[in-house]
Structure formats: structure tokens, C-alpha cells
Amino acid sequence: MKRIKTIETRDLKKSLKSGGCGECQTSCVANQEV
Amino acid sequence: MTHCYKLNGYNIVLDVFSGSVHSVDEVAYDAIEMYENTPKDVIKKTLLEKYAPELTADDVDELFGDIEELKENGKLFTEDIYEGRAFDLKNRSTVIKALCLHVAHTCNLNCEYCFASQGKYHGERALMTLEVGKRALDFLVENSGTRRNLEVDFFGGEPLMNWEVVKDIVRYGRELEKTHNKKFRFTLTTNGVLLDDDVIDFANKEMHNVVLSLDGRREIHDHLRKTVNGKGSYDTIVPKFQHFVEKRTNPIDPDAFTGYYMRGTFTHNNPDFTKDVFHMADLGFTELSMEPVVCKPDDPYALTEDDLPVVYEQYEILAKEMLKREKEGRGFTFYHYMIDLEGGPCIYKRISGCGSGTEYMAVTPWGELFPCHQFVGDEKYSLGNIYDGVKNKEIQQEFKLCNAYARKECGDCWAKLYCSGGCAANSYHATGSVTGVYEYGCKLFRKRMECAIMMKVAQQSEDQ
């Protein structure tokens, strides 16, 4: 029986590899070019 | 670090540093809560005592296997590997991405809770000239590096009290786009009193987004948002907002994004603020935001500790009602519940925060620069001006360090990669330091995130 269902999410650790492109907007964060 | 909570019939486990979210049954919930600090045989015994005979020893072993698999795959009990990088941010070079143009330090309303002191920011009435506005756009272009998309918000006070200058600044921006390979996204924040067809038509062509101030029910709105003559403003603005929102498409490019947000403030007078949110939805508005007032604790409308349980419950009521209305085909959005778990911001953005003082600045009517609109008028936070640039590098460094790891109090907070350290202005006004902690705001933020994540779990469960 499957007791744990994992919801689809972005892997934050993998996003480390991007280096942070800086193209995001300023953000007066949790929902802020996907 | 994990955060486990129960809401709306869901048992939710958030793995903080991977961003993973798990929806689990009661047995797994109990097991995960004990897993990292209790011997396995004790967990097994505890679970069997609580859930037998339906639960068997083999079931528990299988569950342990699933938990171990999630650990190995980096989706549960992951370690913090970001902290060291947070302080690299101090040395990063940044470009300016956005300006908040204070085109009018004056207002035609006299809202009691206004942080801008009825639009004048504790100073004299002032209007931005076209010359200052043009220089501000030049300053933004000059300091934006290779970045193409630039944002400019027309703010006040009430920006419609200087509307002709706003239009001329936009026209100047469109000229700059052609010569500098830039794209301006203009936005407008207004109380709506001076909205007319000229404003609506121009805004639909040129404003990427508009923020319309409405606090909800008439008696709530009119209690604090009065005209200078002391009259309520609800009856003046609501029909105008409805007309505006109805016409909110770009006549030149109907497919272009033309957004809006109804933006309300709730106070001690209406901790039952969902009634105001639903009121706005029932008026036909679908893009909604309702913010807790931030003010001095002794202000009569300040939220109190006694309001907290009421507000918590309201956030839950709101989330459940939104799920219900979505199913019924009459959904609406609530700003703080719009999180994107699948494609949301990368870890660098989550650590580094909103950008105030470094990537975002406010410009006064006379061209002085401040870290954001909430610092305008506080001279010790003056950064410089649009003619000579940023002179106060010390203050700018302070803001570069405002991030998810800047405050020791946030060390064990599960929500820090969602709030990125929170609002520097709120911290400053609550504690006297931009790296202080506005604990009341933190409590509300965490509750909102729990609700927002629960909604995502509910929606994904529904899809399956």
C-alpha cells in the first residue's frame, strides 16, 4: 500500500546548477522565463 | 529539515531544502515525524500499538523502505547546502531592474493607515516633473546592464493626480525602447477616484498591470479610506473599478497580458477579512489580494495577538472556499496562494529576496533614491539621486545582506525559502533594523504558505 504520495515540485538543489541567471523580476518571492 | 502539518483533511510533509512536498496517510505522518530522532524499533512498536491490527509489521517495514528511498533520492530529510552561498550574495554585482516612480506626493484620499502619511511621506506636497521622470528612465537604462526587461511602477500618493506627466513618461520610455533595445513594463497603483475613460484607455494600451485599492465591504472600506472631506470613497470607486476591469484588454494586441489586482488591507476592524475577499469576488473581481495592515502597535486598527487565531482560521476558510469555487467554475485568485511548486523560482532567487535597495529603488518627485517606497522620507535611508547615482554604498550593502540567512532567528524556520527573509521595511519598522524579524508578519506568512501548499496538494489529488 502506498502511504506516501509525492507532489510534483521543482528540485531546488538541481536549480543550484543554473548559477542563478538573474533574469527574474524584483518581488515585493514564492510565486515569482517557468 | 521537514515541516509536517495537517490541514483540510490532508497530512502534508514539506522537505524544506529540496522543496519536495508529500501527501501522506496517518501512519506515514507519524513515522516521518519520529524518523530522524527515534530508534526504528521504537517507531515500529509505537505504530503497531496505535494502528494494529490493520497495520502489520511487514507494512511498517515497507513504509521504512519508502522513506529510505525518498531520502536517497534527495526528497526527504535533505540537508541545508545553501547557507554558505547566502553570504556570497554580498559580493555579487547587481543591475537595477525596476524603479518605483513617486509621481505624486499628494493624495485625494485620507486613509488612516497609510504608511505614506496621506501620500506626502512626512514631507511637503510635491509632483514629479516630466524632466525628472525622463531622467529616472535614463538612469534605469544606464544602470540595467544587458537586462532587457525593465519595470516601472507609477506610485504615490495618488499617481492619477499627475496623470499627464505619467503619460508623457510612458511615451518617453517607448522612444528609449527603440534606441536601447529595452522593454519597459509599466504598472500603475491607484485609489481609483480619478479613473475615467482616458485613464482606462491609456492604461489598457500601456500598463502591463494595475493595482486597484479596495478594502472590501462598503462599511469596512469607508471606515478607513475616506476623502479629505471625511466621506467614504466606496461608492465613488467601485463602479469605476468594475468598468475598468471589464474593459481590461489591450485594444492593439488583445492577446497581450493586461493584468490587474484588487489590493485590500485588513486591520483589527476586520480580522474576518474573508468576508471582504468574497465581497470583492461577488462584485466580479477575480484577481484579489488582501494584506494585513502594518502599523504602530498602539494604532487603534493594529492587529493584535488576540486577532491571530481568527486570522489563521480566515486563511483556512479562504483556501477551502477557493477550492470549492474553482470546482464550481467561478474561481478567483488570491495573491499569496499563487505559488508554483513545479516551476517556481530557483534557489538563488529564494535566498536573495525582493531586491530592494539593489535591484529595485524608489524615486521621489525630486529625483532622490530610496531602497523602496516604504523607506521614502527617512533621510538616513537616502541612497543618492538619479543624477549622481547611488552614493550611500553602506546602506546598499545592508540591503545586499537582507536574505533568507541574514537573521539567526530564521535558522530553524521551515518557510525561509518561501519568504527569503521577508520584507526589510516591515522588519525595520517593527524592530529598528532591516535585518530584524517582524515576528507577527512571519506567523501570518507561515499560515499562508501552509494554506497555499495544501491547495496545491488538493488540486494535484483532484487531477489524479
Interface residues (C-beta under 8 A of the other chain):
Chain A: M1 K2 R3 I4 K5 T6 I7 E8 T9 R10 D11 L12 K13 S15 L16 S18 G19 G20 C21 G22 E23 C24 Q25 T26 S27 C28 V29 A30 N31 Q32 V34
Chain B: V13 F17 S18 G19 S20 V21 H22 S23 V24 D25 V27 A28 D59 E62 L63 D66 I67 L70 G74 K75 T78 I81 Y82 R85 T94 V95 K97 A98 R147 N149 E151 H336 M338 I339 D340 L341 E342 G343 G344 P345 C346 I347 Y348 K349 R350 S352 G353 C354 G355 S356 E359 Y360 C372 L417 Y418 C419 S420 C423 M449 A452 K456 V457 Q460 S461
